Amino acid sequence: MSQIQTLVDMLKAYQALPHHTNPALKQALGDVQAWQKARIKRTNHAPFTDDKTAPLANYLIERIYGDDDFDVLAGQLLTAGTNALNGSGKLEKLIPTNALGSGVLGVQSAVHAIRLDLALATSLLADFGERYANGGIDDTLMHDVYRHVNAKDERIAQIHTIKDVCEQSYKYFNSFILQNAFKLAKGMAYDNGYQPLYDFIGDGLVAMKPLKRIDDFTVPFVANELVVIHEIHE
């Protein structure tokens, strides 16, 4: 299966998720994601404040972990990917293969994160509706929801997937040849309707530039997140 087919299938499945047609669930998901972002920033204070790691940390939290505009991005990417499959766009020829693969992996990580948070939002309404309605979301409630959903292994896998996205992207984007090829592809990518995916990948490239080693971000981030998951489920 081509990378574009994978992207299209993934985004079609994403658009079929229930929060798109259920306003209450969409609101609960938004609340869960807002709590997640605030919690991650507290837990990873150093990576979010260090000049070298902050750009990547913010890219992950805003563009991959749960983007408020992800629905718009997903729709644009689905259109671009469908056009490519129909032969009206040559996406795989316009964007270097390794860069495209990293972009697809990043989108896949974003969709998976939303699925996991959607399970929390669903439980929040179904199992903790009264507490949620009366007091909103706080750490105690969210920890109870986490334990009730009991997706510890999936959350651990998610943390390692984010690490893999960072490492793969850094490996390819750290190549001078690929960086030049990616820059040269900008005009053609924009002209053929692939600006959303190009910018999604390009923003990741810019976020990684200050890093001398990807481990400077991934090692503390993974360690901090794993501690939180284990503490919640102890």
C-alpha positions in Angstrom: 0.0 0.0 0.0 1.4 3.4 -0.9 1.9 6.1 1.7 -0.8 8.2 0.1 -3.3 5.3 0.3 -2.4 4.9 3.9 -3.0 8.6 4.6 -6.3 8.6 2.8 -7.6 5.5 4.5 -6.5 6.9 7.9 -8.2 10.2 7.4 -11.5 8.7 6.1 -11.6 6.6 9.3 -10.9 9.7 11.3 -13.7 11.6 9.7 -16.1 8.8 10.6 -15.3 9.1 14.4 -18.5 9.8 16.4 -17.5 13.2 17.8 -18.0 14.7 14.4 -21.8 14.2 14.7 -22.2 14.4 18.4 -21.9 17.9 19.9 -21.7 16.7 23.5 -19.0 14.3 22.7 -17.1 16.9 20.7 -17.2 19.3 23.7 -16.1 16.6 26.1 -13.2 15.7 23.7 -12.2 19.4 23.6 -12.1 19.5 27.4 -10.1 16.3 27.6 -7.6 17.6 25.1 -7.3 21.0 26.9 -6.5 19.1 30.1 -4.0 16.9 28.3 -2.1 19.8 26.9 -2.0 21.7 30.2 -0.9 18.5 32.0 1.8 17.7 29.5 3.2 21.2 29.7 3.4 21.0 33.5 5.0 17.5 33.5 7.5 18.6 30.9 8.3 22.1 32.1 12.0 21.9 31.1 11.5 20.8 27.5 8.8 23.4 27.0 11.0 26.3 28.3 14.5 25.4 27.0 15.2 27.3 23.8 16.5 24.2 22.0 13.7 21.9 22.8 10.7 24.2 23.1 10.0 24.6 19.4 9.7 20.8 19.0 7.7 20.4 22.3 5.2 23.0 21.1 5.0 21.5 17.6 4.1 18.2 19.2 1.5 19.6 21.6 -0.1 21.9 19.1 0.2 20.0 15.8 0.4 16.4 16.7 -1.1 15.7 20.1 -4.3 17.6 19.6 -4.6 20.5 17.2 -7.7 22.7 17.5 -7.6 23.0 13.7 -6.9 19.4 13.0 -10.3 18.9 11.4 -9.5 21.5 8.8 -6.0 20.0 8.2 -7.5 16.5 7.9 -10.0 17.7 5.3 -7.4 19.4 3.3 -5.0 16.4 3.5 -7.8 14.0 2.5 -8.6 16.1 -0.6 -4.9 16.3 -1.5 -4.4 12.6 -1.0 -7.5 11.6 -2.9 -6.4 13.8 -5.8 -3.1 12.1 -5.8 -4.7 8.7 -5.9 -6.9 9.8 -8.8 -3.9 10.9 -10.8 -4.7 14.7 -10.6 -1.7 15.2 -8.3 1.7 13.6 -8.1 2.3 14.0 -4.4 4.8 11.3 -4.0 6.9 12.9 -6.8 6.7 16.4 -5.3 7.7 15.7 -1.7 10.7 13.5 -1.0 9.7 10.0 0.0 11.4 10.0 3.5 9.9 13.4 4.3 6.4 12.2 3.1 6.8 9.1 5.2 7.6 11.2 8.3 4.6 13.4 7.6 2.2 10.5 7.3 3.6 9.0 10.5 3.0 12.3 12.2 -0.6 12.5 11.0 -1.1 8.9 12.1 0.2 9.7 15.6 -2.2 12.7 15.8 -5.2 10.5 14.8 -4.2 7.8 17.3 -3.9 10.4 20.1 -7.4 11.7 19.2 -8.8 8.1 19.3 -7.4 7.6 22.8 -8.7 10.9 24.1 -12.1 10.1 22.5 -12.3 7.0 24.6 -11.7 9.2 27.7 -14.3 11.7 26.5 -16.9 8.9 26.0 -16.3 7.5 29.5 -16.4 11.0 30.9 -19.9 11.4 29.6 -21.2 7.9 30.2 -19.6 7.0 33.5 -18.7 10.3 35.2 -21.4 12.6 33.7 -22.6 14.0 37.0 -19.2 14.9 38.3 -18.2 16.4 34.9 -21.4 18.4 34.6 -21.2 19.8 38.2 -17.4 20.4 38.5 -15.8 20.3 35.1 -12.5 18.5 34.6 -9.7 18.4 37.2 -6.8 16.0 37.8 -8.7 13.8 40.2 -11.6 13.2 37.8 -9.3 12.6 34.8 -7.2 10.1 36.7 -10.4 8.2 37.6 -11.4 8.3 34.0 -8.0 7.0 32.9 -8.3 4.1 35.3 -11.8 3.3 34.3 -10.9 3.2 30.6 -7.9 1.1 31.5 -5.8 1.7 28.3 -2.4 1.8 30.1 -0.7 -0.3 27.5 -2.0 1.8 24.6 -0.9 5.0 26.3 2.6 3.6 26.8 2.7 2.6 23.2 1.5 6.1 22.2 4.5 7.7 24.1 6.9 5.4 22.3 5.2 6.2 18.9 5.8 10.0 19.5 9.4 9.1 20.2 9.6 7.2 16.9 8.0 10.1 15.0 10.6 12.5 16.4 13.5 10.2 15.8 12.5 9.3 12.2 11.8 12.9 11.3 15.1 14.1 12.8 17.0 11.3 11.0 15.7 12.3 7.6 15.4 16.1 8.2 19.0 16.2 9.4 20.1 15.3 5.9 21.4 18.4 4.0 20.4 16.7 0.7 16.8 16.0 1.9 16.5 19.5 3.3 17.4 21.0 0.0 15.1 18.6 -1.9 12.3 19.5 0.4 12.8 23.3 -0.1 12.9 22.9 -3.8 9.6 21.0 -3.7 7.7 23.8 -2.1 6.6 25.7 -5.2 5.4 22.5 -7.0 3.7 21.2 -3.8 1.8 24.5 -3.3 0.9 24.7 -7.0 -0.6 21.2 -6.9 -2.7 21.7 -3.8 -0.5 20.1 -1.2 0.3 23.1 1.0 -1.3 21.7 4.1 0.8 18.5 4.2 3.9 20.4 3.0 3.5 23.0 5.8 2.8 20.2 8.4 6.1 18.6 7.5 7.9 21.9 7.1 6.8 23.1 10.5 8.3 20.0 12.0 11.5 20.6 10.2 11.8 24.1 11.6 10.9 22.9 15.1 13.9 20.5 15.0 16.5 22.9 13.7 17.6 24.1 17.2 18.3 20.6 18.4 21.8 19.2 18.3 20.6 15.7 19.3 17.0 14.4 19.2 17.7 12.6 22.5 17.8 16.0 24.2 14.0 16.1 23.8 12.9 12.5 23.5 14.7 11.1 26.5 13.3 13.4 29.2 9.9 13.6 27.5 9.4 9.8 27.4 10.7 9.3 30.9 8.4 12.0 32.3 5.3 10.7 30.4 5.9 7.1 31.5 6.2 8.1 35.1 2.8 9.8 34.8 1.1 6.8 33.2 2.5 4.4 35.8 1.4 6.7 38.7 -2.1 7.0 37.3 -2.5 3.3 36.9 -0.7 2.2 40.1 
